[in-house]
Amino acid sequence: MPRDLNPKQRKFIAALVSGKPGTEAAIAAGYPARSAKHAAYQLTHENQAVRAELQRIAAALCQEADYGARTAVVELDAKIVAAEGVKQFGAVAKFLELKMRVFGLLRDKLDITVERVDINGALTDARNRVSQRPMRDLPITIEADAVGAQALRIVGPIDNKSIDPSGHTYQGPFGALNMNE
């Protein structure tokens, strides 16, 4: 292992290589249990020396086992053909997913960093915008062509007072319009 790794980092890498999950490897390396999950994440995602060593070990294991991406893809292609032959399309989809992972086309997790967001301020701004211009007072323009009748054009707020209480006639800019026709 490289010299730029401290003893805890070396123990962490050894525990990971032995098959322990990240949190357990961090605890085995001597990190506190209450922060072991965070320590494991930082070591495997943010610490360049630990990442480089893990990549070096993975490459050495692949070379030693004579197994790499090319061999994995050949095996997956054979499994896909076999699964298609017996119409096991769920298995085909899984093998295609694995093949995409080999080529790095799929990621399990995205690291997203969000800056501090002021939810209360945004909500207050939105309320102020709404209260400054109520929706019912906005000018509304409706244009419609009725079959066999002149175009109806209504400009301004629409309310129930525009319609005759009987619900049959509208007195608009173009004269009376019978709503039952």
N, C-alpha and C positions, 0 to 999 in steps of 0.2 A: 504494500500500500504506500502511496505517496507520503512524504514527510509533512506536507502542509495540513494533514488531518490530525486532529487531537485524539487522545485516547478514547473519549466518549464516542466520537464520530466513527472511529475504527470498530469499536464494539457494536455500534448501531449497524454498520454495514455488514459485519459478520453475522449478526442476528437476522438481518434481512435475507442474506444469502442462504442461511440455514432453513429459511421457510417461514419465519415468524412474520405476522402482519406488522405494519408500521408502528402502531401504538405499542404493541408488545415488545418490538425491537427497541424502541426508545426507552421503555422501562428497564429492559435487560441491560441497556447501555448505561443506565444510571441517571436518566432524566426523571424528574418528579412525576408521579403518576397523574397528578392533577393537570399537568401541562404536557403530557406525553404525546397526545394527539397533535397538538400544535407544533411541538418539537419535531415530530415525524414529518409533518407537512413541510415545515421550513427546511429540514435537511434534504428531503427528496425533491423539492420544487425550487427552492431559492438558493441553496448552498451549492455553488458551482463546483467546488472540490469534491463534495460527496456525489453529486450527479455524474461528474466525470469518472469517478472511481466505479460507480455502479454500471455505467455504460461500458467501461473497460472490462469489468468482470462478466457482463452479459455477452460481450463480443468473444471473450475467451471461452466461455461455456459453449457458445454456438460453434466455435471453431473446433473445440475439443470433441463435441458431440457430432460434428460434421452435419449440422442441421442449421439451416438459415432460412431466409425469406424465400429463396428459390425453391428449396425442398418443400417448404410449407405450402407454397402456391401450387406446386405440382400435385401434392396430396389433396389439397382442397378441390382442385379441378377434377380429379378422379372421383372424389366424393360427390361433387355436384352432378356429374354425368350419371353416376349410379343412382342418386336420389331422383333425378329426372326420369330415369328409366322405370322406376317403380311408382312414379307419380306422387312422391313425397315432397310436395312443394314447400311445406314448412321447413323441412330439412334443407332444401335448396336455398331458401331465404337465409337461414342461419349460416350456411357455408359461404354464401356471398357476403354476408356481414363480416364473417371472420376474414375473408380475403381482403375486404376493404380495410379492415384493421391492420392487416399485414402491410399494406401499402400506405398506411397513415391517412386514409381518407375519412375515417371516423374517429371522433374523440368522445370519451366518456364524460368528461367534465370540462367546462370552460371556466377559466378564472376571470371573474368580472370584478373590477374595482369601481365602486360608486363613491363619488365625492359626497360630502355632507350635504344633505338636502333639507331645506327648511320647509317642512310640510305645512306648518301653521301659517307661515308667511304666504305660501302659494295659495292656500285655502282662503286667507283673508283677501288677497288680490283678486281671486275669482269672485268672491262675494261682492267686492266693491264694483267690479265690472258689471255684474248682473244687476246690482241695485241702481247703477247709474242709468241704465236704459232698459226699462221693463219690456218684456216681449209683447205685451198686449198693445203698447202704444206705437210699435213700429209700423210704418206705412206698408200695406200689403197690396200687391197688384195681382189680380187674377184675371186671366184672359182665357175664354173658352169659346169654341165654336159649337153651336148646337146644330143638329141636323135639321135643315129646313127653316132655320131662324137666323136672325142677325147675331153677330158676336156680342157676347156679354162682357162688359169690362167693369170691374169693381176696383176702385182705388180708395184706400184708407182702411181703417180698422174694421173688422167684420165682427158684428155682434148680433144677438137675436132681435134687436130692434129694427134691423134692416128688412126683416121678413114680416109680412102681414101675419097677424096672429092666426089666421086660418091656415097659414102655411102654403097658400096657393099662388100668391102673386108677389112679385118683387118690383118695386118702382125704382128703376135704374136710370142711368143717363140716356138710355135709348128708348125710354118709355116703359110701359107695363109689360112684364113678362109673366106668362102663366106657367107656373112650375109643374103643372100636371100634364102639360102637352108633351 
